[in-house]
Amino acid sequence: MRTLIGLAPMLGHRLDDRQSVAKGQAAALAMRFARESERPLPAGTGICDFFVAPLDILPYRREGRLQFQLLELNGTGIGGITNMPGPLVEDILDSIAEIGILCDGPAPLVVVASSGREVATDIKPSRLLHEKLLFVDRIAGMLDRRFGDCNVLTLDQLTANGGWLDRCRPTVLLGYSRELVERSDVVGGVPRLYGRDIAAVVNDRFLYNLQTACGALSPGAFLAANSCYAAGADKAEAYRHVNSFDARNGFDGISEPIRFDVCRDAESLLDTVCARLSRGEQLVIKPSGTGHGDGIEFFFGCEGKDLVASQISRSLAVVGERYGRGAGYPYTVTEYLDAEVIRKPDHPLQGSKFELRVVVYRKGRMLHATPSIAKVAPERWDPMHPTRGALINNVSASIRGGKTSGADHVLPLCRRETLETLGLDDDMLMKLCRWATAYVAHVLAETRSELEMR
């Protein structure tokens, strides 16, 4: 791989090997889901508008009936691509490689951002950073074929150099999102890094936080992979699209609108949480532009105003410390749903909550979806003693500071044994995959319409 020499300094920590998860997937089943969930890009949407987005979906029960709700859309900052069977990984990488053709300029700069190193002293910043190398390598290879040259470097190298030594070479740069926001600006709607215009950005959260920190981005001035990056980084945006899609989604397993509020400052956040708790609701608050479950807080109705204020302060402090400019507000306040637990008797994970990840990706002009993994909470759920470890199904949060690997907290979803363990079947997952491609198409169509109205 051409990129490994130049980027090797970023890999000086333990990485997460997901081979056991990928090998546990039934490739033929995964490809059937992808094929039978196929849907064309919506009219007016180009191939540059979407590449890949993993949907995190919560299974829960309403009056004993299994239902699902979108937790977040995510985006091209996807972690866990290597959970998937090889042929589907190749489909995603082929799409990502097209960025090297689609970006404009005589010497395009493509920035690939990664979550991690939100805290400067974190010695294990991203255990899936090698997946970003796959993106970098494919884009760099395409730029090299297109221009006969391509420079590959890291943000650390660029910073050590004091800026650009050569602006005239096509370049792919890899860096961590928080640090990229701190070293970038926006001029005339164009994102810039150390004064150089960026031709393409791969990471929804970085784009969202940059825009929040530095001002509006112009969608026609650079390639944003994906164009719907706001929905990929802000839960409220993703939920708004769910609710506008609800009446025509065709899947009764996702039939209830998401009841959420948007709060843009601490005072409204406190007032909203207290008001909804007073009506007997249970709630979750979720900051925008973050990851790893950071800043998420739960409220079960027994909290007084002082405790609510304390939890909100804790959330704001965590987000401020780890993400810096652009992250946090707006906060989304949504109802707490009692997630399904693994019910299979004698299973080692019995009693643990889980959520599902369905990856939607583009192949040519078609959207495909395939189930990837079930993310399982690291602690067993006890409703009398709820703990954060039993409520957060985030893989990176589960392994942070511990001795486990990501593979210890996920189950391959394209596997009969896993479906039996989770109480799911092919038909239900197929409906979920078809909903996922239809939903992403809806998000892209609405995003396109909103951009055209500006």
N, C-alpha and C positions, 0 to 999 in steps of 0.2 A: 504494500500500500504506500503510495507516494507521500502521504501526509505524516506517516509515523515518525520520521526523523525530526522534522521541524516541530511537531507537537508533543514529542515524547516528554518534555518537562511537565506537561499538565497531567501526565498519567502516573505520577509518583505516589500513588496511594492504592489501597486495595480496591479492585473493581469487582463488580457483581456478575457472576457467571450464570446465565439463564439457560444454558444448554439443556439441563434436565427438564425444564419447563417446556421448551420447544420440542424436545424429543417425546414428551408426553402427549403432545397434540396429535390428533388424528388428521393428517394433512388432507386426506381426501374429503373428510367431513368439513374442514375449514374452507376448502376450495368450493364445496357445494354451497355453503352459506354465502360465500362471496359471489358466486355465480348467480344464485337465485334471488339475491337481494339487489341485483344490478338496477341502476336507475340513471338516466342521462342527466348531465348538468342542466340546470334550468336555462331557459331562453335568455340570451343577453349576457350569460356568464361565460367567460373564457377559461382556458386551461390554466392560465396564470392566477386565477382567483382561488384555487383550492388545490391542496396536495394531500394532507392527511390530518385527521383529528380523532383521537380516542375519546369516546363518550363513557363517562362513569355513571352507572345506573344503579339505583337503590331498589332492591326488592323488599316489599313489605306486605302486610296483610291488612285488608279493610273488611271487617265483618267476616273474617275467615277466608277471604278470597285473595289470592296472590295478585298483587299489583306492582307497578314499577314507576319510578320517578327519576328524571334526569337530575344528577347531582352537579355535573359540570361538563362542559364541552371539551375543554383542553384545546390542543392545537398542535402545531409543528414542533413545539417543545417536547413532544411525546417522549416519555421514558418507558422502556419496556418493549421496544420494537423486536428485540431478540427473544421475546417470549413466543413469537409467532413462528409457524412453519417456514422453512427456507423459501419456497416459491412465492409466498405472500410478502416476505421481506423484500425479495427482489422486485416485486411489482411496485412496492412503495419507494424503493431506492431508484428505480427507473423514472418514476414521477419526479422525485426530488432532483435528479440529475438534470431535468429539463430547465431548472432555474438557470443553469449555465448557458442556455440558449435564449431564454426569454428575457433576461436582464439586459438593460440598455447601457450604451456608453462605449467609448473607444477603449477604456480600461476599467471595466466594471469592478466595483468592490462589493462582495457578497459577505454579509455578516451572519454567522451561525452562532446563536446564543444558547447557553445551557443554564439550567437552574443549578444551584450549588454555590458554595463559598459566599453565602449570604452574610456569614460572619467571617471576618478576615482571618481569625485564628483557627478556623475549622480545618483540621488536617485531613478530613475525609469529605471533600467538597461535593463530589458526585460520583457515585459508584457505577453509573451507567454512562460516563463520559465517552467511553469507547463507541457508543452508538452514534454520538455526534460526529465521530471521526468517519463513520460510514457516510454520513451526509456530506461532510467536507470533501472526502475523497471523490465522491461521485460528481459533485458540482465542479471541483477543480479539474477533474478529468475532462469534463465537457468544455470548460473554458479553455483548457490547453488545446483541445482539438479545434476549437473555434478560432483562437487567436495565435496558436503556436507557442503560447507561453502562459504560465500561471504561477503566481507567488502564493504560498501558503504559510501563514504565521498565526501566532496567538496574540491576544491583547497584552499579555505580559511582555512579550517581545517588543511590541509596538511602544508600550509605555517605557520600557528600558531604553529604547532608542530615542526617546523624547519626541516621538511623532514619526511621520512618514519619511523614509529615506528615498523612496521611489514611488511616486504617484502614477507613473505611466505604465505600470504592469497590472494586468487583471489579477485580482487578489481575492482569496477566500480567507477570512479571519474567524477564528474561534475564540470566544470569551464567555465569561460568566455574566448573566443578565444584569445583576446589580452594578457591577463594575463598568459594564458597557453604558448603562444609563448615566453613571457619574462622569463618563468621559465623552459623552455625545451631546449634541444639541440639534435643534431643528431651525432651519432658515428657509423662509418662503415655502414651508410645507415639506421640505426635503430633509431627511435625517442625515446628520454628518457625524463622522468620527474623527477626532483630531483635525477638524477642518476639511476633511475630504468627504464628498458626497457619497452616500451609500446607495448602490443600485438595487440591492435586494436584501431582505432580512428574513431569516428563518427562525422564528420564535414569537408566538403570539403575545406572551406575557411581556417580553422585552419591548415590543412595539407599543403595547398598551401603556406600560409604565413610562416609556419615553414620551409619549404624547401627553400623558397626564402631567409630567414634570416640565416639559419644554414647549408645549403648544401643539396645535393641530397639525396633523400630517396630511399631505396632499396625495390622495390615492393614485393619481395619474403620474406622479413624479418619480415613483420608484415601485419596485415589485414587493408587495407585502404578501408573504406566504404564511397565512391565508388572508384573503381580503376581509374575512369575518373575524379578524383577530380580537375585536372588542368582546364578542361573545365567547371567545376562547379564554379570555382572561377575567371577565367580569360575570359572576354568576347571575346577577340580575338581568344582564343582556341575554344570556342563554335562556333564562326562565321566561323572559318576555316573548321570545320567539316560540317557546313551547306553548305558551298560552294562546298566541295568535294562530298556531298550527292545530290546536286541540280539536276544533270542530270538524276537521277533515282529515285526521290522521289515519283513520281506518283500523286502529288497533285498540280494542276496549281494555287492554291491559294497562294503557296509559291514557286514561280518560278524564282524570280530574285536573283542573287547573292548579298551578302552583301558587299558593297564597304567600306573597312576599312583599316586603317594603324595602325602599331604598333610602339609606340615611347617609348624608353627606358631611355630618359633623358629629362630635361626641354628644352634644346636647340632644339632638334629634334621635340619636341611637339609643340613649338612655330612656328618653320619653317613649319611644316606640316599643322597646322591650317591656317596660313597666306597664304600658297600656295593654299590650297583648297578653301579658301574664295575668293581669287583673281580670281578663275575660276567660281565664281558665285554659289558655293555650300553653303548650310546651314549645320551646323555640330553639333555633340555632342561629348564631350570627356568623357571617362569612365575609372576610375582607376580600377586596379585589386585588389582582396582580400579585398573588402569593402562591406558595405551593407547600407541600409536605404536611398539610393540615395546620400550618402555622396560623395563629390568630383565631381559629374556630373555637367558639365557646357554646356550651349547652346550658339551657335553662329549663328546669323541670317543674316550675310553678311554686316551689317552696322558698324561693329566694326573696328576701326583702330588698328595698331599694339600695341600701348600702352595699349588699353583696353583689347585686347586679352591677353597680358602679365599679366595684372592685374588679369584677371579671372583665368588664369592658376596658378598664385601664390596663389590665394585664394583656389583653389582646392587642391594644394599641402599642404597648411597650414592645411586645415581641415583634410586631410588624415593623415598627420604626427601627428597631435594632437590626433586624435581619434583611430588610428590603430597601430601606432608605427612600429616596425621592420617587414619587409616582405611585407607590403601592399603598394599599389600605382602603382609602375612601374611593368610591362609595362602598359602604357596607351593605350587605344584603341580609335582611332579617326574614327568615322563613320558618314554617312550622317544622317541629321535630317529628319525624316519622320513625316508628319503632321497627328498625330494619330486621329482616328475616335472619334467623340463626340456623346454623347447621344442625339438623335434627336427627341425623342418622345415628342409631344407637351404637355405642362402642367405638365410634369414630374418634380419633385423637383430637379433632377440632370441634367435637360436638359442643353446642352451646355458644359458639363464637359467631358474632355477626359477620356478614360479608356483603360485598357489592360486586357488580359485574362491570367488566370493561369490554366494550364493543368498539372495534377500530373501523372507522370509515376512511377510505382512501380513494383516490382517483386513479383510474387506469384509462389512458386516452381521454375520451370525453364522457366516460361512464363512472359513476360512483358505485363502490362496492363496500359491503360491511361483513365483518367476520368476528365472532366472539373470540376474545383473546384469553383473559384470565378472570378468575374470581379472586378478589383481594380480601383476605381474611384478617380480622382484628387479632392482635397478638394476645389479648386477654379474654377469658370467657365472660359472657354477659351475666350480670347479676342485677336484676331490676331494683333490688333493695340497696345495693351498693354500687351505683354506676361509676365507672372509672374512665378516664380518658383513653386508656389502652384498650378498653372494651368497645369504645365508641368510634375511634378513628381507624378507618381501614386503609390508611395511606401507607404504602410499602416503605417509602424512604423514612417516614416518621417511625415506623416499627423497628427499623434496623439502626436508627440513629443512637449512637452511644451503646449499642448492644453488641452481642457476639454472633448474632444471626445474620443470614444473607437474605436477599430479597426472595429467593426461591423458597424459603421457609414460610413465607406469608402469602403465597399465591398457589392456586390450583389451575392447571391447564383446562380451559373451558371447552375446547373441542375434544372432549374425551368422555366416553360413555360412563366410566366410573365416576367422574366428577359430576356429571348430570344427575346420576343416581344419588350421589352424596348430597347434592343441593336441592333435590326434589324438583328438578327441571326436566324438560324433554325437548327433542328436536323441533317440534312444532312451535312451542313457545319461543325458543331462541330464534327460529326463522322469522316469526312475526316481529320479534324485537329488532332483528337485523334490517328487515324491510322498513320498519318504523325509523330506524336510524338513518338510512340513506334518504328517505323521504324528508325527514327533519332537517338534515344538513342541506338538502336541496332547497328547502323552504328558507333556511337561514341565509343561504347565498342569494336567493331571489329577493328577500326583504332587504338585505344589505345593499344589493345593487340598486334597488329602488330608492332607498334612503340616500345613497351617495349621489344619485342623479338629481334628487330634489334639492341638494345643497346649492 
